[in-house]
Amino acid sequence: MLELNIKKKLNNFTLDIECKLDSNRIGILGGSGAGKSMILKMLAGIEKPDKGYIKLDDRLLFDSEKKIDIKPKDRHIGYCFQNYALFPNLTVYENIVIGLSKYERADADKFLEKFELTKIKDSKPNKISGGQAARVAMARILIRKPKALLFDEAFSALDIYLRDHIQEEIAQILEDFEGSAIFVSHSRDEVYRLCDSTIVIDTGKISNLGNTKKIFKFPETKITAILTGCKNISDIRYISDNTIEAIDWGIKFKFLKELPKDINAIGIRAHEFVPIWEEAGTNLIEFKLKSRAKLPFEDNYYLYTKGSSDITWLVQKDIKEKINSRGLPKFLQIDEENILLLK
């Protein structure tokens, strides 16, 4: 559970965050330089807000008015950095137990076994794989029995295969962890997989907040749609209560429902289009092929439009088989329920 009401002047903007989430698996999504890592540093006590308060799992860690500022070591927070911050001159075992008393080191063998590190406990960090380094970092954090966990782009340096396996291991670890775990990440897959709630920030402000799966399905804002992987986004102009034009594509879309008046863009996820071989129905996009990228498990088609931007269509196995038998479609159709209305 996380409650923030903080302000901090940064180089180019002021980080101004106010939120309250009852979840204890939280993701923070945002572009580079949006202020994501600074939030984690303030939670850990490495940085201090200019004003406001921080409450994590009902513990007041900082309050500028009440003059409360718990020291980092007394916050009992485990912090996993992007490069894992392993000491290159120490062995795996020494990295895990560094700073612990002889009594506290009694659990070391258990953690080495738990994270499958026993066979490499005498190895230096430059002799182990990226996946093993990630497990060393996790063992070093958890042996200290933290009350909360912070992950700052912790798995971004791993290749896709290793990242997937490490995320699965983290998911299993979190099943037995009662405190909050907060993930700062560029990876929407990581946030979707590991986090019940998500905060989306843009230049120091909250763009979206709430249930992770709901945010991915209904991103509400343009920046959230981009960060959750929407490849087709266009600004709009209103034509009538139920008709808009996507300016960047030069395409009109009609809706059965009356459209809200506070949207300024639409988004269409690349896999939501339906191929049409005969002209029928509404919201048809003429199929004018610009280029195609053949990938191992899907194909990406890029279509010319009447506007300034292309449209991307992601085609998976079942549709690929139809194209192989029928040829390229004449149109793509999009159901109005799959058009994201964005502020």
PyMOL commands that set and color helices and strands:
alter all, ss='L'
color gray80, all
select helices_A, chain A and resi 36-44+72-74+92-97+104-114+118-120+125-127+130-142+160-175+188-194+212-217+222-227+317-326+336-338
alter helices_A, ss='H'
color red, helices_A
select strands_A, chain A and resi 2-9+14-21+25-29+51-56+59-63+68-69+77-80+148-152+180-185+197-202+205-211+232-240+243-246+251-254+265-268+274-276+284-286+289-294+299-303+311-315+331-333+340-342
alter strands_A, ss='S'
color yellow, strands_A
deselect
rebuild
show_as cartoon
